[in-house]
Amino acid sequence: MLHGVRSDGSAGLEQFEPGWRAALGYADAVTTRSDAVTDEEYAALAGRWDEGQIVEITQVIGLFNYFNRFNNALRVETTR
């Protein structure tokens, strides 16, 4: 496993604490289907984070999605 990603491309989320697993699952849901985050996904997040933290988590997800889409559309190459 390299940087928490398995050879099949899936993330090894079991290595994270439950709150972070919920946040990462929520990030995946918001990124792939933001208009269809389920009540169960939100409840898992709300069980570990307060409303203010959920707003911040969602802001970070949205911001990084914006950066990624912007850079992908303009074919900006990543730097190291």
C-alpha positions, 0 to 999 in steps of 0.5 A: 500500500502506497500512501494509503491507497491499495493496488486496486485504487481503493483507500485503506480507510480502516487505518484512520480513526472513525471520525476521519473515516466518516469525513473521508467517506463524506468527501468521496460522496460530495465529490462524486454525487454532491446532490445525493449525499445520503442521510446515513452518510451525513449521520455518520459524519454528524456522529463525530463532528459538530455542525461548525466542523461539518461546514468547514469539512464541506468548505475544504471539500468544495475548495479542493474540488474547485481547484481540481476541476479548474486545473484539469480543465486548463490542463495545468500540470502538477508540480512537486 
